[in-house]
């Protein structure tokens, strides 16, 4: 088993190179694979096989930290530099509505899943003590509405035992990964689905046209200095984000600990907020011209690195370890999906809106841009903004979910 980061990173780079090499081959096998399976799915799923079959051990790896703290903010900055706020505002309220519905469906879906499972098998779950199922599910609600910080907050609020908490972390990783894979695959069929549900795609098309117009405007052959400027801008903004987060998170923790419920003591929250805000400001300067010299390609390289490293953490066999809780997770996720789809179809929202709204809840700021970019790169900043909003209200919503879970649990005691 390989546990050295340089070797694992080399495997990831080699795998990405192989994926892109096979895209240009004319053999029917490879043409069929790339026709039906998006590149992002391959970049996400194939690295998981290294972990699943014991080729690599990432339990002590620093690569996930590097991906989230280096590649993610730099990639995000390059994506936001080229954003067109006017077109984003033309998207209308449908995306916000779906995001809100997604969050509410998670709050209600947890108690619903527990009720259904308890009705089918009333004696198979612990309903008392620190490892009671409902306590662990309350922490999962915090993660699915917000993020890891909110999950940890719920652990302290409900005094959750380490055993059930570990199970819920596994449930979160597996279902978030599987659902993200489904959304990435659906991106290829979004136009067809939009026609089937008669979606109103005018706002979406305006954003895409604006982005394409910028992409096609005065293309230049990138020179060395252009790549230097891209890296300077992207990692410079990321560095400022880290510096601000390193100051603000401890400051609020020390002086205003009660604001933890708004995630203001969370370092990653501040990193995303600062990088997003500063990148938006720079999008009104000449930094935006980096698009014409290939910043999209550079951000795509970072994005695929991020996807592949995230995929390394997925173990597709983990679902067999805790079948009861994965049944609960499946019912919970299905409730969320049905609610988002039902409302999306009712208000004639594009498939991209439904996918982004769902992933912003289940995946957060680290993975929502990945799904957003699969539908169109201009959606990445929107996905981040919604994810950050989720951090703010997640603790409240997870607490409501926890109280509902406790009520359901008492009913079956």
N, C-alpha and C positions, 0 to 999 in steps of 0.2 A: 504494500500500500504506500502510495506517494504522499508525503505530508510536507514537502518543502515547497514554499511559495514560488520560487523561481521556476521550478519544474512544472508546477501546476499552471502557472501563468503561461509558460511555453506551450503546454498542451492546449490551453484555451486559444492562444493565438494560432497554433497549427490547425485546430479544428475550424476556426473562423475562416482561415485561408482555404481549407479544403471545401467548405460550404460554398464559398464564392467561386472557387475554381470549377466545381461541378456545375455551377449555373451556366457556364459558357460551353459546356460539352453538348454535343448533338446526339448522344446515345439516348434511345427512347426511355430507358429506365430513369436517367437523371432528368430528362425533360418532363416526365410524368411526375416525379417527386416534386420538382420546383413549380410545376403547374398547380398542384393541389395543396402543397404545404408552404405557407409563407416563410420567408427567410428568418423572420424574427422568431417563429416557432421553433425552427431548427436550431437557431442560436441559443434558445432557452432550454429546449428539451434534451438535445444531445449531451450537453455538459452534465445534466442530471444523471445520465447513465454512468458517468465516471464515479459518482457518489453511490448510486444504487448498487453497482456491482463491485464496490470496494476497491476501485482502481486508485482513488484519491481519498484522503482524509482531510476535510476542511474544518474539523472541529476546533483546531487551534490556529487556523489560517488568518492572516491579516488581509487577505484579498477582499473579503466582503467589506471591511472597514474602508479600504482604499477605494473600492468602487463607489460606495455611498458618499464618502467624504471628499474624494478627488474628482472622479469621473462625472458623477451625477451633477454637482454644482457647476462644473466647467461646461458640461454638455448643456445644461439648462441655460446658462448664460448665453451661449452661442445661439440657442434657439430663440431666446427672448429678444436678443439684439435686433432681430428682423421682424418683430411682431408689429402688426397693424392694429392699434387699439380701436380705431374707428370701425374696422370690420368686425372686431370681436364684439363691440357693443351692438352691432347689427344682428348678432346671433339671437337676441331676444331672450325672454324669460324661461323658455322651455327647458334649457339645460339646468337652470337653478331649480326649477320645479322637480325635475327628475332626481337631482342630487338630494333634495330634501325628502322626496318619497323614498329614495334608497336608504337614507339614514333612519327614517321612521320605520321602514319595513324591517330593519335589523333590530330595532328596539322591540317591536311586536313579534318578530319572527322567533326570537329566542324563547319567550314563554310559550309560544305556539308549538315549537319543536319539542320542548320539555313535556308539554301536556300530551302531545301525540305519543311520544315514546313511553311516558309513564302509563298511558292508557293501554299500550301494547304489552309492556313488560314492567309492571309496577314494582317489582322487587329486585330489579337488576342494577339500580343506581343507588349510591349512598345519598341519603337525604338529610343527614345531620353531621355535625362536626366540621372541622376546617376543610376537609376534603369532600364536602357535599358537592354534588354535580352542579347545583344552581350557583354556588359561589364561583366555581371555575368558569361557568358560562357568562357570568357578569364581567369577568376580566376579558373574555373573548369579545363581548359586545364593545368594550372600550377600544380594543384594537381594530375591530371592523368598522367602527364609526370614525375613529381617529387614528391612533397609532400605538406603538409600543409603550410610549410614555403614559398614555391613558390606560393601557392594560395594567401597567405597574401600579398606577394610582388606584385602580379598582381592587387590586390585590391587597393593598393596605386598607382600603375602606372596608372591605368585607372579610379581612383576616383570612385570606385564602391559603390553604396548605400547599406546600411545594409539590406534592405529588400530583394533585389535580391541576395545578398551575402548569406543570410540565406537559401534561396531556393536552391542555388547551393551546399551548404554544405549538405543539405538533399539529393539532387540528388546524390552527391558523395557517401554518406554513403550507400544509398540503392543499387545503381548499383554496387558499389565495393563489397558489401556483397553478392548480388545475383550472380555476376559473380564468386566470390571466391567459392561459394557453388557449382556452375556448374563445375568448374575446379577440385574441390575435388572429386566430383562424377565421373568425367571422368577418374580420376586416376585409378580406378578399371578396366577400359576397355582399358587402354593404349596399352597393348600388342596386343589386337585384332585390334585396330585402326592402329597401326604401320604396321601390316601385310596388312591391306586393302590398305594403301597408299604406300606400299613398301618402308617404311622408312629405311634409313641407320642408324642402331643402334649400329654400332661398337664402336664408342667413348663412348656412353652411357654404353654399356656392359662392357667395360674396367674399367670404373669408379665403376660400381656396383660390379664387380668381385674383384676389389682391396679392396673395403670397406668390402665385405663379408669375404674375406680372413683375413682381420684384425680382424673382428668380431669373427671369429672362432678360431683365434690363441690363444692357451694356456688359455682357460677360467678358471677363479678362482672363488671360492665362496667369495663374498664380505664380508668383516668384517667391524666393526664400523669405524676403522681408514680410510678405503677406502672411506666411505661416507663423512667423515670429510674432506679428501683430495679433493674430488670432489667439495664440497661446498666451501672450501677454495679457490680452483683454479677458479671456476666459478664466485663466488661473489667477489673474490679478483680482478679479471680482470674487472668485472663490476664496482667495486669501483674506480679502476684506471681510467676507462673510464669516469666516472662521474666527477672525480677530474680534469681530463684534459679538459673535455668539459666546466666545470664551469670556467676554466681559459681562454681557447682559444676563446670561443664564445664572451664574453665581451671584450676581448682584440682586436679582429678584429672589433667588433662593434664600439669601441672607436677610434682606430687608423686607421683602413682601412675600413670604412663603405661602400666604393664603391665595396668591394668584397662580399657584400651581394648577388649579382647576381650569385655568385658561391656557395652560401649557407655556406660560411665560417663564417658567423655570427650566424648560426643556431646551437643551443646546441645539438639537436638530431643528426645532421650530424656528429659532432665531437665524440659523444658517440659511434655511430656505427663504425666510422672510427678507433677509438682507440681500441675498443674491438676486431674488426676484425683483425687489424694489430698485436696486441699483442698476440691474440690467434693463429694466423698463426706462429708467432715466437715460441710459446710454443709447437706447433705441431711437432717441430723438437727436442724436449726434452723428458724426461721420463714422462712428463705429458700425453703424448699420450698413455701410458700404462693403463690409467684409463679406456679405452675401454674394456679391458679384465676383469674388475671387475664390469661392469654394468653401466658405465656412460651413455650408450644409454637409459637405463630405467629411470634414473634420469632426463635426458634431455627431455624424452617423457612426464614425469609427468609435468614438467614446461611448455612444449609445449601445453598440453591439458588444463592446467590452463589458459594459454594465449588465446587459441582459445575460451574457454567458456566465459571468461570475455569480449572478443571482441564481441562475440555473444550477450551479454547482451545489447549492444548499438544499436542493429538492431531492428527496428520496421517495421514489414512486412506490416502494414497497411498504412505506410507513403506515399506509392505510390499514394494513392487516394487524397492526399491533394493538389498536384500541377500537375494535369494531363498533362497540356501543356508542362511543362518542362521535365516531365518524358517521354513524347513521343520524345522530342528532344534528351534526354539522351539515349533512346533506339536506335534511328537512329544512333547516334554518336557511341555508343558501337558496334552496328552491323557493321558499316563501319570498325571499328578497327578489329573486329574479322574476318571479311571476308578477309581483307588485310593480316593479320598474317597467316591465314589458307592457303590462296592462295599461298603465298610465301613459306610457310612451306612445302606444298605438292609439289611445283615446285622443291625445292631443296632437297626433300626427307628427311626432318628433322623429328625426333621422336616427338610423341605427347607431351612428357614431355618438350621438348624445346619450343614448341608453348605455352604451359600453363605457363611455367616459364617466358618466354619473355613477355607475356601479363600481368601477375600479377605483375611483376616488374615495369611495367608502371602504371597500375591502382591502385595497392595496396601499393607500396613502401617497404621500408626495414622492416616495422613492420609486414606485412602480407605475403610478398613474400616467406620468409622461410617456412611459414606454408604450402603453396601450394607446394613448392619444396620438402619438406619432405614427402608429400603424394605420390610422385612419387619415391623418394628414398632419404634417409637422407643425402647422400653425396652431394646432389644438394643445400643444404641450404647455404653454404658459397658463391657459385656461384651466387645465387639469391641475396644475400646481396650486393655483389660487383656490380652487374648490377644496383641494386636499388640506390646505392650510386652514381654511374655514372649518373643516372637520375637526382639526386639532382643538379649535376654540370651544366647540360645543360638545365634544365627545364625552367629557367627564359627566356633564349633566345628563345627557341621553343614556349613557351607560348606567348611571345611578338609577334612572327611571326603570331601565330594563332589569337591573338587579332587584329592585323592589317588586316588579311584576313576577320575576322568576321565583323570588322568595314566597310570594303569595301562592303561585302554582304548586310549589314544593310542599307548603303547609297543607294544601288541599288533599295531597296524596299521602300524607303521613298517617 
